[in-house]
Amino acid sequence: RDLVVTGVQTCALPICAAMVACVTNDLEIHEYAARQIKQSVVGTGAANKQQVQHMVTALLGLSAEPAEDAADGLAAALCHCHTQGLAGALAASRFSAGRLR
């Protein structure tokens, strides 16, 4: 049989695969709305992609702006850190200029 994937399914399949991998490995799953991620990183939930790229670059001390999709992923990770109260732990750790030392 052939599997035909269209529309929303195209986005849902990778998400489902990631969730299965997390559950299989006893990892927690956290979900954040796009507006929550933007609010956490840029300061406004209505931020555009360029603003997210700029703030991710500045917050992580990157030497170049990441691609839009990469910036979105990094912004989600930063939002999770802020939400879980890990921002202080990162600042106190050996995290410097976007790298672990």
N, C-alpha and C positions, 0 to 999 in steps of 0.2 A: 504494500500500500504506500501511496505517496502522502506526505503530510503537507498541506497547503497552509502557509502562515501569512496572515495579512494584518494590516492595521495595528491595533492595540496589542495583538498577540506577538508581534515582532518585538515590542518593548517588554512584554511580560515574560517571555521565555527566559531571557538571561537573568532576570530578577528571580524567577522561580528556581533556576539552576543555582544561583548564589545562595538562596535561602536553604535549599536542600543540602548544599555543601556545609553551611553553618550548622544546621540541625544535626547532620551526620557527625560533625566534629564537636558537638556540645558547645558551640559558640553562641553568644547572645546576639539577637538581631534588634537593631534600633532603627526607627524610621523617623525622618524629619521632613516636614513640608518645605518646598522650595523657598517660600517666604521666610520661614524660620531660619533657614541656612543663610539667606541673604541678610536678614536682620542681624544675625550673630556675627557675620564677617564684615559687612559693609556698614551696618547701622541703619539700614532701611530695607524693608521687605520688598520694595519696588525697584531694587538695584538692577542694572542691566549686566550683561555678561562681561563687558569691558571693565566695569567697576569691580566685579567679583575678581576678575583676573588681576587687576591692579592691587587690590587689598590682599589677595593671597600671596602675591609676589612680595609685597611689603611686610606682611606679618611673618612670613617664613624666611625672609632675607634671601630670596632667590636671585640669582644673577640675571635671569631672563624670565619673561612672562610665560607661564605654561600655556599649552593649547586650551581652548575653551572647555573641552570635556575633562581634561586633567585638572583644570582650575575648579570645575564643579565638584569633582571628587575630593580634592584637597579641602575645598570649602566645607563639604559635608563632614570631613574628618575634624576640621577645626570647630565646627558647630558642635559635634559630639564632645569634643574636649571641653568646650565652654559649658555645655549642658551638664556634663558629668562632673564638673568641678575639677577637671584635670589641667586646666590652663596654668594654674599655679605650680602644679607638680612638674609640668614641662619646663616652666621658667626656672625652677629650682634645680632641674636636672642638668645633664651635660649637653642639652640641646642648644646649639649655637649656629647661627647663620644657615639655617635650613638643613643642618646635618647632625647626626649623632657622632660624638667623638669617642 
